[in-house]
Amino acid sequence: MAIYVAEVNGRGLAAFDAADETAADAFVDDEAFRANLIVLEHDGAPLWDGTTDVLVREAFPEELDVWETCRARASLPDTGGDRDGHVVYLVEVVDPAGRRLPGRTAIA
């Protein structure tokens, strides 16, 4: 597995694991993932406007470190989480209810 990043306008938004670039592209094209990018906000605006290209690239070393740290935290025995299939938002996000989710949060 490699770690990839969904990027919009030069800003890495979310890091995730995928078997290869084809699988990473499919993940980013998934309707549910894109819906999250539209619903979640950063600095008062949606992460994605619904039209700008969402690019996929391999994670930079610092993004990989963030993903691994969040994955390890989310995979502690008391969480019951597995070690694969996590999305880590690389920016601070706010959910539709206005709750601030900390940046670098692992979402299974």
N, C-alpha and C positions, 0 to 999 in steps of 0.2 A: 504494500500500500504506500502511496505517496500522499503528501499533503498539498492541496491546491487552494487557491484563493479566488473568490469571486470579486472582481474589481469593476468599479464604475467611475468614470472620469478620473482615472489615475489613482483612486483611493481604494485600498483593500478593505472590503467590508466584512467578509466572512471566510474563515478557513475551515476546510473539511477534508476528510480522507476519501480517496477513491483508488480503485485498482489501476487505472490508467487515465490518460487524457480524454479518451472517448467516454469513459464512465463519468469523469468530472464534468465534461460538457453536458452530458445527459442530466446530471444532478442540477446544474445551474439552469437548465432549460425546463426543469420540473415546475409545474404550475404551483404547487404548494410552496416551494422555496421562493419563487418569484412573488407570490402573494405576501409572504413574510417581508420581503424587501420593500414592498409598497406600504404595508401596514406599520412596520416598525419605523421609528423616527430617530434622527440624530440632529441635534441643534435645531429642533423645531421643524424639520423637513423630512419627508420620507427618505429612506436609504436609497430608493430608486424611483424614478419618475414614470416607469412603465414603458418608456420608449428608447432611452439611451441604451447602447450596447452594454451588456454585462459580459466582460471578458473573463476568461479562465487562464490562470497561470500557476506555475509551481510557486509554493510559498517561499518567501525570502527567509533567510536564517532566523531573523528575529520573530517573524510570524510563526515559524515552525516551533520556536521555543515557547511562544504564548500558547499555541495549540496543545503542545505536549503538557505544559503545566496545567491548563484547564482540564484536559483529558484525565490526567492523573488525579486531580481533585475530584472530578465527577465520578471517577471509577473506584473510589475508596470502598472497601467492603460494606460499610454501613449504608451506602447509597444504592447498592444493588445494580449499579450501571455496568454495562459492558465497556470494553475498551475501543470499540469501533463505532462508526456512525454518528460521531459528534460534530456539530457545527459550532464554531467559536466565532462570535461576532467580535471583530477587531476594533470596533468603535463603541462608545457608550450609546445604548439605545433606550427608547421609551416605548412601552407597549400601548395598545389602543386605549387602555384604561388610564393612561397617564402615569403608570408606574415606571420609574426609572430602573432599568436593568443595568447592572454594572457592565461596563465594557469588558471584553474578554471573558464573556460568559459562555460556558459550554451548554449547548442545547442538544439533547439526545435525539 
